[in-house]
Amino acid sequence: MIELPPGVQVIRMGMKNRHVGSHDLNMESSRSHSLMTLHCTATPTDEAAWDYGTTRFGKICFVDLAGSERLKDSKSEGVMLRETANINKSLFALGK
C-alpha cells in the first residue's frame, strides 16, 4: 500500500467528518465549512544563494465554504431548514 503524504492524510480525515445532505436543489449539498492552514518553511541549502541560511516562513489557507441556498427553492424542512438558515447566516457574517 502507498503511504500518503501527511497533508493528504489530514484532508482525507476532514472529508470523513464532512457533513452533506440532499434537497430539491442539490443531491449532495455541503452542510459544513472546512478550513485547512498549511504552514511552510524553507531554508536555501545552496551556499551560492544570496539568502543562504535564511529561513523563510509562509502560510497557505484553503477554505471550502458550504454554499448559500434559497430556502424557498430548496424546500428544506426540519433540521435541513435550520442548517440552511445557519449556513446563510455564517456566510453573511463572513462577507461582513
Residue, then its C-alpha position, 0 to 999 in steps of 0.5 A: m500500500i502507498e503511504l500518503p503524504p501527511g497533508v493528504q492524510v489530514i484532508r482525507m480525515g476532514m472529508k470523513n467528518r464532512h457533513v452533506g445532505s440532499h434537497d430539491l436543489n442539490m443531491e449532495s449539498s455541503r452542510s459544513h465549512s472546512l478550513m485547512t492552514l498549511h504552514c511552510t518553511a524553507t531554508p536555501t541549502d545552496e551556499a551560492a544563494w544570496d539568502y543562504g541560511t535564511t529561513r523563510f516562513g509562509k502560510i497557505c489557507f484553503v477554505d471550502l465554504a458550504g454554499s448559500e441556498r434559497l430556502k424557498d427553492s430548496k424546500s428544506e424542512g426540519v433540521m435541513l431548514r435550520e442548517t440552511a438558515n445557519i449556513n446563510k447566516s455564517l456566510f453573511a457574517l463572513g462577507k461582513 
